[in-house]
Amino acid sequence: MRVFQIVTCHTVECFRVFVLFERELLGSHLQNYPTLLGGKLKKTTTFVALLAVAALSFSATPAANAATTKACLALDTGGVDDKSFNASAWAGANAAAKANSSVTVKYLAAASDADYAPNIKKLIDEKCTIIVGVGFLINGAIVAAAKANPTVNFAIVDQDGEDHGPDGSVYPGTKFKNLKPLQFDTNESSFQAGYLAAGVSKTGKVATYGGLNIPPVTIFMDGFAKGVAHYNKVKGKKVEVLGWDIAKKDGTFVGGFSDSAKALQISKNFEQQGVDVIFPVAGGLGGATAGNSLTSKKSVVIWVDTDGVKAAPQYRKVLLTSVVKGVDTSVKGVILDEAAGKFSSTGYFGNLKNKGTFIAPYYDLIRRVPTALRTEVTKLGNDIRNGKVSAK
């Protein structure tokens, strides 16, 4: 094979061209360029001319990173357009493809948890080079696939990516070199949101509810309730939280992420009890709550996972803020690392400090938030980052 390699320095004088090619083709070119091998080129024009000559006779070896990276997402239930974590993961994958032309992306959505393992198998069979499982519940299927396919890289959103045994009781679990966990300390930003909600509430009652009683859901709810408790402690108030009991670690749940009728009923029940700020932690079901708030005009909503004003602008008039989880950023990052040959199983933990989670701007409802309260919420975020206040 005829090959040429070009090594460039920072000045024209130190351009050097190394050429390896068949002896019978060497002579004529070396007559014109006696200093070709290991020599120095004095002018840019000479360098360009040399490239032209080399291009006529030799073929370059492909760059190492020119190979296509096929990044595939195994989504949770709720659909790719859930305005929440699935949509955020898909946005991150597309951002990676935009940033690196060698990356191609696709996804498979799950209609139920029975689709997790089959979808992952399909992606493996399609020769995906990295597979990202989106959601806590898909962890078991991702772990099994990573264990059975050590030459394929995987990532998992909202789980530790460890094998905790058949009954899930083994801690710490077994880790895998080809599986990277993407996790988030959303209790921190939810703590801010709880403080904000307590400060904005006119009735002295705020609420939260979840899709399922699982860690990536309850971490939001617990942080929110603790933020309200912090507000009460600082201000000497008694703002009440419905939907989550800090001591019992239990609260109000839909039972999934697709029952919009139940989410709507929960929201109405909260309003009937005097709640005027609601924080739904149930993916796209937040739309049922926000839609009700638009109609009833009795409450405002804190969106979850994504910036609600951007993801679901039809609800912006009732969106106080959003607790954003940087699923998109983390998914983009792990895909680009894979494309660059830098994949690592070291876990990613998004928090306030690294901007892996944060609260969104107040947008249309900024007038509902007094200037002093805005300052307090910002300071609270800084105090959490610096360790002065614990959101745990």
C-alpha distance (Angstrom), angle and dihedral (degrees) to the residues before:
residue distance angle dihedral
M1 . . .
R2 3.79 . .
V3 3.78 111.4 .
F4 3.76 137.3 176.3
Q5 3.79 127.3 -174.4
I6 3.76 126.1 -162.6
V7 3.81 122.8 -152.3
T8 3.79 116.8 -173.7
C9 3.78 131.7 -164.4
H10 3.77 130.0 -163.8
T11 3.83 95.3 -93.1
V12 3.78 132.8 52.5
E13 3.81 91.3 -122.9
C14 3.79 93.5 63.0
F15 3.80 99.2 51.7
R16 3.74 107.5 127.4
V17 3.76 127.8 -174.3
F18 3.79 122.3 -160.2
V19 3.77 115.6 -164.2
L20 3.81 126.8 -169.6
F21 3.76 113.8 -176.0
E22 3.75 142.8 134.7
R23 3.78 115.9 -59.6
E24 3.81 94.8 -124.0
L25 3.83 90.3 59.5
L26 3.78 95.3 44.7
G27 3.75 102.7 74.0
S28 3.78 104.9 64.9
H29 3.75 93.6 48.7
L30 3.79 94.8 45.1
Q31 3.82 90.5 53.9
N32 3.76 88.9 64.5
Y33 3.82 95.5 36.8
P34 3.82 107.7 37.7
T35 3.79 92.7 167.9
L36 3.80 94.4 48.9
L37 3.78 97.5 115.1
G38 3.78 108.7 65.7
G39 3.79 92.0 -19.7
K40 3.77 130.9 130.9
L41 3.79 124.9 -114.4
K42 3.76 113.9 -137.7
K43 3.79 100.0 -162.9
T44 3.78 136.7 35.6
T45 3.82 90.8 -129.0
T46 3.79 90.6 58.2
F47 3.82 89.6 51.0
V48 3.82 92.0 50.9
A49 3.79 92.5 46.9
L50 3.78 90.6 50.9
L51 3.77 91.0 52.7
A52 3.79 89.6 52.3
V53 3.80 91.7 53.1
A54 3.78 92.4 45.9
A55 3.77 91.1 49.4
L56 3.82 90.6 58.6
S57 3.78 94.1 57.4
F58 3.78 109.7 23.9
S59 3.80 140.1 53.4
A60 3.80 123.6 -141.8
T61 3.76 122.7 -129.0
P62 3.83 112.4 -116.5
A63 3.78 116.6 -98.8
A64 3.78 114.3 -101.0
N65 3.80 93.1 -118.1
A66 3.81 95.0 48.3
A67 3.79 92.1 91.8
T68 3.79 114.8 104.6
T69 3.79 118.3 -102.6
K70 3.78 109.2 -148.7
A71 3.79 106.1 -156.8
C72 3.79 115.6 -169.4
L73 3.79 132.1 -172.6
A74 3.79 125.4 -149.9
L75 3.80 100.8 -158.6
D76 3.78 129.0 -154.9
T77 3.80 122.7 -124.4
G78 3.79 118.0 -69.8
G79 3.79 97.8 68.7
V80 3.77 133.8 -100.9
D81 3.81 91.1 -79.0
D82 3.80 97.1 53.0
K83 3.84 90.8 127.1
S84 3.79 85.1 -126.5
F85 3.82 140.2 65.0
N86 3.83 98.0 -24.6
A87 3.79 91.7 49.4
S88 3.79 90.8 45.1
A89 3.81 92.5 52.1
W90 3.81 91.5 49.2
A91 3.81 90.4 48.6
G92 3.80 88.8 53.4
A93 3.79 91.8 50.8
N94 3.80 91.4 50.8
A95 3.79 90.5 47.6
A96 3.81 88.9 55.0
A97 3.80 90.8 51.1
K98 3.79 89.8 50.2
A99 3.79 91.9 49.5
N100 3.82 94.7 48.0
S101 3.80 120.4 32.4
S102 3.81 91.4 -157.2
V103 3.83 90.1 66.8
T104 3.80 121.7 91.8
V105 3.80 121.7 -176.2
K106 3.79 139.8 -160.1
Y107 3.79 138.5 160.0
L108 3.78 141.4 -152.9
A109 3.80 117.7 -151.3
A110 3.79 123.4 -146.2
A111 3.79 120.8 -132.1
S112 3.81 89.5 -168.2
D113 3.79 139.1 -8.6
A114 3.81 88.1 -88.5
D115 3.83 87.1 73.0
Y116 3.80 96.4 58.7
A117 3.81 100.4 86.5
P118 3.85 96.5 35.8
N119 3.80 91.4 50.0
I120 3.79 91.9 50.6
K121 3.81 91.0 48.6
K122 3.81 90.2 52.2
L123 3.80 90.3 52.8
I124 3.80 91.5 49.1
D125 3.81 90.3 49.3
E126 3.81 88.8 51.1
K127 3.82 88.6 58.6
C128 3.79 97.4 -114.5
T129 3.80 108.7 179.8
I130 3.80 93.9 -150.2
I131 3.80 128.0 18.7
V132 3.80 121.9 -163.1
G133 3.78 118.3 -159.5
V134 3.79 111.0 -151.8
G135 3.78 115.2 -149.6
F136 3.79 143.5 25.4
L137 3.80 95.1 -96.3
I138 3.80 95.1 57.2
N139 3.80 92.8 59.9
G140 3.82 95.6 97.6
A141 3.79 92.6 54.4
I142 3.81 92.2 45.4
V143 3.81 92.7 49.1
A144 3.82 91.5 49.9
A145 3.81 90.9 48.9
A146 3.82 93.2 47.7
K147 3.80 90.4 50.0
A148 3.81 92.7 49.8
N149 3.83 95.9 41.8
P150 3.82 109.1 43.5
T151 3.82 93.2 167.1
V152 3.81 92.7 60.4
N153 3.80 119.8 75.8
F154 3.79 121.3 -135.2
A155 3.79 140.0 -173.9
I156 3.79 130.1 -165.7
V157 3.80 127.3 -154.2
D158 3.81 118.3 -141.5
Q159 3.80 97.3 4.1
D160 3.79 138.9 83.3
G161 3.82 94.7 -120.2
E162 3.79 92.8 -131.6
D163 3.79 130.5 134.4
H164 3.81 105.2 -119.5
G165 3.78 95.5 -179.3
P166 3.82 132.2 -100.1
D167 3.80 94.3 -55.6
G168 3.80 96.6 33.5
S169 3.78 94.2 -116.1
V170 3.81 101.0 115.9
Y171 3.83 111.9 105.0
P172 2.91 126.3 -150.1
G173 3.78 91.7 28.4
T174 3.79 131.2 -152.6
K175 3.79 114.4 -78.0
F176 3.81 126.4 -149.1
K177 3.80 128.6 -143.5
N178 3.80 90.7 -140.4
L179 3.82 97.1 50.9
K180 3.82 125.1 78.1
P181 3.83 121.8 -168.5
L182 3.82 119.1 -141.9
Q183 3.81 109.5 -160.4
F184 3.79 136.5 165.8
D185 3.80 137.7 -149.0
T186 3.80 92.3 -143.1
N187 3.79 90.1 156.7
E188 3.81 85.1 80.8
S189 3.80 97.5 58.7
S190 3.82 90.3 36.4
F191 3.81 88.1 55.7
Q192 3.80 88.3 58.0
A193 3.81 90.3 46.9
G194 3.80 91.3 51.9
Y195 3.78 91.6 51.2
L196 3.80 89.3 48.4
A197 3.81 93.0 48.3
A198 3.79 91.9 50.8
G199 3.79 90.7 49.7
V200 3.81 93.6 49.0
S201 3.82 98.5 42.8
K202 3.79 115.3 107.5
T203 3.80 95.2 -173.5
G204 3.79 97.2 48.5
K205 3.81 90.9 -121.4
V206 3.81 127.7 104.3
A207 3.80 130.3 167.1
T208 3.78 147.0 -162.4
Y209 3.79 134.8 -168.7
G210 3.79 134.8 -177.2
G211 3.77 140.8 -143.9
L212 3.80 95.6 -129.9
N213 3.80 134.8 -4.0
I214 3.80 94.6 -107.8
P215 3.84 129.0 126.3
P216 3.83 99.6 -103.5
V217 3.82 88.0 54.4
T218 3.79 101.3 39.4
I219 3.81 92.4 47.4
F220 3.82 87.3 69.3
M221 3.79 93.6 45.0
D222 3.79 94.3 47.1
G223 3.80 92.9 47.4
F224 3.81 90.2 48.9
A225 3.81 93.4 51.4
K226 3.80 91.7 46.5
G227 3.79 90.0 50.7
V228 3.81 89.0 55.6
A229 3.81 89.6 48.2
H230 3.81 89.5 51.3
Y231 3.80 90.4 51.7
N232 3.79 90.3 50.9
K233 3.80 91.1 50.1
V234 3.80 94.2 48.3
K235 3.80 96.0 42.2
G236 3.78 100.5 32.8
K237 3.82 90.1 -121.2
K238 3.80 134.0 138.5
V239 3.79 104.6 -140.1
E240 3.80 108.2 167.3
V241 3.83 126.0 -135.9
L242 3.80 119.0 -149.4
G243 3.79 122.8 -167.7
W244 3.81 100.2 35.1
D245 3.80 133.8 61.5
I246 3.80 112.1 -160.3
A247 3.80 94.3 -161.0
K248 3.80 96.9 46.1
K249 3.82 94.3 38.1
D250 3.77 89.3 -137.3
G251 3.77 138.4 104.4
T252 3.79 147.6 136.8
F253 3.81 118.2 -23.8
V254 3.78 136.4 175.5
G255 3.80 93.0 -146.4
G256 3.80 94.6 -120.9
F257 3.78 143.1 0.1
S258 3.79 102.8 -89.1
D259 3.82 108.8 55.3
S260 3.80 100.8 99.6
A261 3.82 92.5 167.8
K262 3.80 91.2 60.3
A263 3.80 92.0 44.3
L264 3.79 88.9 52.7
Q265 3.80 92.0 49.9
I266 3.80 91.9 49.6
S267 3.80 89.5 51.7
K268 3.79 92.8 50.3
N269 3.80 91.1 47.8
F270 3.79 90.3 54.0
E271 3.79 91.4 51.1
Q272 3.81 90.9 49.4
Q273 3.81 87.4 56.9
G274 3.79 91.6 54.2
V275 3.80 100.4 -96.7
D276 3.81 114.3 152.7
V277 3.84 101.3 174.6
I278 3.84 120.3 51.4
F279 3.80 128.3 -173.1
P280 3.84 110.4 -166.1
V281 3.81 113.7 -166.1
A282 3.77 97.3 -171.6
G283 3.78 108.3 103.5
G284 3.79 113.9 -118.7
L285 3.82 91.9 -1.3
G286 3.77 85.9 85.5
G287 3.79 84.1 82.4
A288 3.81 90.1 68.3
T289 3.80 90.1 54.1
A290 3.79 94.3 44.9
G291 3.81 91.9 46.2
N292 3.78 89.8 53.1
S293 3.81 91.1 48.6
L294 3.80 90.4 53.2
T295 3.80 89.6 54.3
S296 3.80 101.1 38.2
K297 3.81 97.3 38.5
K298 3.79 86.6 -153.7
S299 3.78 100.3 110.0
V300 3.79 146.2 24.3
V301 3.79 125.6 -138.3
I302 3.79 138.1 -132.6
W303 3.83 109.1 -148.8
V304 3.80 122.9 -142.3
D305 3.82 137.4 -135.2
T306 3.82 98.0 -2.1
D307 3.79 135.8 40.0
G308 3.80 97.6 -85.1
V309 3.79 95.4 -155.7
K310 3.81 89.0 59.0
A311 3.81 97.3 36.9
A312 3.81 98.2 40.9
P313 3.82 107.8 14.6
Q314 3.81 92.0 168.8
Y315 3.80 87.0 77.7
R316 3.79 98.6 45.2
K317 3.81 94.1 112.1
V318 3.81 90.7 66.7
L319 3.82 100.3 34.1
L320 3.80 110.9 108.3
T321 3.81 93.0 -178.3
S322 3.80 140.2 -48.3
V323 3.78 132.3 -114.4
V324 3.79 99.3 -135.1
K325 3.79 122.7 -155.5
G326 3.80 112.6 -163.8
V327 3.79 97.2 -131.6
D328 3.79 89.2 138.3
T329 3.79 93.5 53.8
S330 3.80 94.1 47.2
V331 3.82 93.9 46.5
K332 3.79 91.2 48.0
G333 3.79 89.9 49.6
V334 3.79 97.3 51.1
I335 3.82 91.8 46.9
L336 3.80 92.9 50.5
D337 3.80 90.1 47.3
E338 3.79 88.6 53.4
A339 3.81 90.9 49.9
A340 3.80 90.6 50.3
G341 3.79 93.0 48.5
K342 3.81 90.8 -112.6
F343 3.80 101.2 113.6
S344 3.79 112.8 150.8
S345 3.78 131.4 -177.6
T346 3.81 90.6 -143.3
G347 3.78 106.8 123.0
Y348 3.79 124.9 -109.6
F349 3.80 117.4 -137.4
G350 3.79 116.3 -170.3
N351 3.79 116.3 -154.6
L352 3.78 141.4 150.0
K353 3.78 91.6 -84.3
N354 3.82 95.8 58.1
K355 3.82 93.3 32.3
G356 3.79 91.3 -114.4
T357 3.80 86.7 134.1
F358 3.80 132.4 17.4
I359 3.79 143.9 145.7
A360 3.80 117.8 -93.9
P361 3.82 125.9 -125.8
Y362 3.81 119.3 -79.1
Y363 3.81 93.2 -119.7
D364 3.81 112.2 173.5
L365 3.80 94.4 6.1
I366 3.78 97.1 53.4
R367 3.80 89.8 113.9
R368 3.79 88.5 61.2
V369 3.79 88.1 62.9
P370 3.83 113.6 70.3
T371 3.79 115.7 -135.4
A372 3.81 91.8 -114.8
L373 3.81 91.1 53.3
R374 3.80 91.7 49.6
T375 3.79 88.8 53.6
E376 3.79 91.4 48.7
V377 3.81 93.1 50.0
T378 3.81 91.1 49.7
K379 3.80 91.6 47.9
L380 3.78 90.1 48.1
G381 3.79 89.6 56.2
N382 3.79 90.6 51.3
D383 3.81 91.1 48.1
I384 3.81 90.6 52.4
R385 3.81 90.8 49.2
N386 3.79 91.1 49.9
G387 3.78 94.6 45.3
K388 3.80 95.4 -114.1
V389 3.82 91.3 118.9
S390 3.80 124.5 34.6
A391 3.81 118.9 -142.7
K392 3.81 92.1 -168.8
